[in-house]
Amino acid sequence: MNFLAHLHVATQCQSQLMGNLLADFVRGKPDGRFSQDTVEGVYLHRYVDSYIDSLDAIKTCRALFPAHLYRYSAIALDIFWDHALATQWSTFHSTTFAQFLLDAEHESRAAVAREPFPLPEHFLFMHDKMWKEQWLPSYKDIDTLPFVLKRMSLRSPRMGPLADTAAVVINHRDTLLAHFPSIYSEVLHAASTFATQQKEKRP
């Protein structure tokens, strides 16, 4: 799952949106380093990532990638699922896509402002840039994916082949879109259960 899906999952689970975005920028245990709501958001994000990777349907989707790109397939699919969610939005949310994004930006920025603990600078930079440059609505266009994957591939030499996964997800777009509703429904159900358990464990 990528930014859009994590935000949507967080909303469905009444979890803090900012914490769910922060998770990729935090290593180790977040406990005691951020507020409780933020910590729970980080853990929900991590749970969702772990859960979706374990699904048989995801393994089927990853098998569409050639052997030399298989190790990058999970990352490519994470980006693709945001495209799938954006294009199938009304199936999973009653509010319009545009209104959801406005509400999510307001809520996430507000959480940043009230967080009593320092947040990573590279997260704050990404968070502001993501909203200002309208990354999330751009995922609705399949032609955004090659750009995103290319940009990610430049982070290090070993990530170079990630750029080549764009052709795979585009070629198999219809197949992947057909898989998405059942995959995402499972994720939402599991995430909701996990979030409820989190709340029950609160002191």
N, C-alpha and C positions, 0 to 999 in steps of 0.2 A: 504494500500500500504506500502511496505517496501523499503529498500534503493535502490534497482535496479529500481523499478518502479518509485520512486520519481525522480531519476536521469534522467530517460528516459522522463518522463513528463516535467521536467525542460528543457531538450534539445529541445523538441518539441515546447515549449512555449517561447524559447529564454530567459529563466529565469536563474539566477545564480545557478549553481549546488550546491555549498557549502552551500548557504542559505537554500536550500531545504533539505539538510542533517542535518543542524543545528537545524531545527525546534523542534525536539523531545527533545532538550537539553535546550530549552528556555521557561520559564514560563512568562505569562503576555505579555504585549505589547512590541514588540522589537523596536518600534520607538525611535530614538535617542540613542539607545544602540549599533547600528551597522550601517554600511553604507547603503545607500538607496537600492542598489542592493541586499544586504543580507537580509534586512527587507522584501523586496518584495518576495524573495525566501521563507522566513519563512511563510509569509501569503499564498503563493501559496500551500505550503505543507499542511497547515492547512485546506485550502479550499478543496483540493483533499480528505483529510481524511474525512471531513464532508460530502462531496458530495457522495462518494462511500458508506458510511454507510447508506445513505438515499435511495439507489436504491432497488427496489422490488426484483431484481435478487439476491442481497446480502442477503436479508431476506430469500429467498428460499434456498440459500446455507447454511445459518446458521441453518436452520431447519433440516439439515442432522445430526446435532450433538445431542447426547442424552441430556436430560434436565439438568443433573448435570454438563455438560460441556458447556452448551449454553453460559454462561457469558464469557467464554474464546474463543469462536468460532471466534469472530472478529479478535483477535490477531493471531490465527492460520491461518485464511484466509489471513491476511496481508502477512504472510510468504509464504503461498502457491502461492499467486499471483506473487511473484518474480520467483518462479519455473515455473509457467505458462508462464510468459513473456520470460524467458530464453529459454524455449522449443519451443515457437512460435515466436521467435525473428524476423525472416524474414518477418512475416506478418506486423510488425509494424515499421521496420527500414531498410533502404537500406544498411547501413554500416554493416559489419560483427559484430557479438557479441564481438569478441576479440578486434577489432579495436575500437569499441565504448568504451569498458572498458579502453583501453589505453588513449583515448582522454579524457574521463571523469576524470580519475585520474589526468592527467596533468592539466586540467582546474580547478578542485576542489582544488588541492594543490596550484595552482597559486593564487586562490582567498583567501585561508587561508593566504598566504604570504603577500598579499597586503591589507588585511583588516586593516583599521586604528584603529579599536576599539578592545579591548581585547576579545578573545573568551573563552568560558568555558573550563577549563582544561580537564574535563571529555569528552567533545566533541573532543578536540584535540587528546586525547589518543585513542578514538574510531576511529577517522578518519584515523589516521596513521596505526592503527592495521588492520582496514578493508582492506586497500589497500595492506599492506605488507603480510597479510595472505590470500589474494585472496578469501575473503568471497563471492563476487558476482558471479564469475564463478562457485563456488561450488553449488549454488542454482539450477543449471541445473540438478543435480543429486537428485532424489526424496529421496534418503537415507540420504541426508544432513538435511532434515526437522526434523526428530526425534532428532538429535543432537542439532539443533538450539533451538527447543522448550524445550528440557530438560534443556539446559543452561539458557534459559529465566525463566524457572520455579523455578530455584534456587535463584532468586533475593529476594524472600520473601516467608514465609510460605504460605500465602494466594494464591500465584501463583503456588503452587505445582501441582494442577490438569492440568495445561497447558500441561505438558508432555504427558498426556493421549490423547490429541487431535491429536497427530501425527498419531495414528492408524486410526482415522476417516478420515483425509485428504488423507491418503494413500488408504484406502478402497474405497473412493469416488473420487479418482483421475480423472478417465475418465469423470465423471459427471461434476466435477468442471472445468476441462480443456475445456469442451464443452461450459460452461457458459462464460468463460473468454473473448473471442473475442468481444462479444457484450457489456459486462461490461466495458472492457478497452476502447473500441471505444467511449462509452459515456463519460467516464472519460476524455479522451484526448480532446474531443470536448468542454466539460464544462470548463476544465482547460485553454484551449486556449482562450476562451471567457473571463474568469476571468483575465488572464494575460494581455490581450489587454486592458481591463478596467483599470487595474492597471497603465499601461503605459499612458493612456489618462488622468489619475488624477494627474500625476506628475506636479509639479509647473514649 
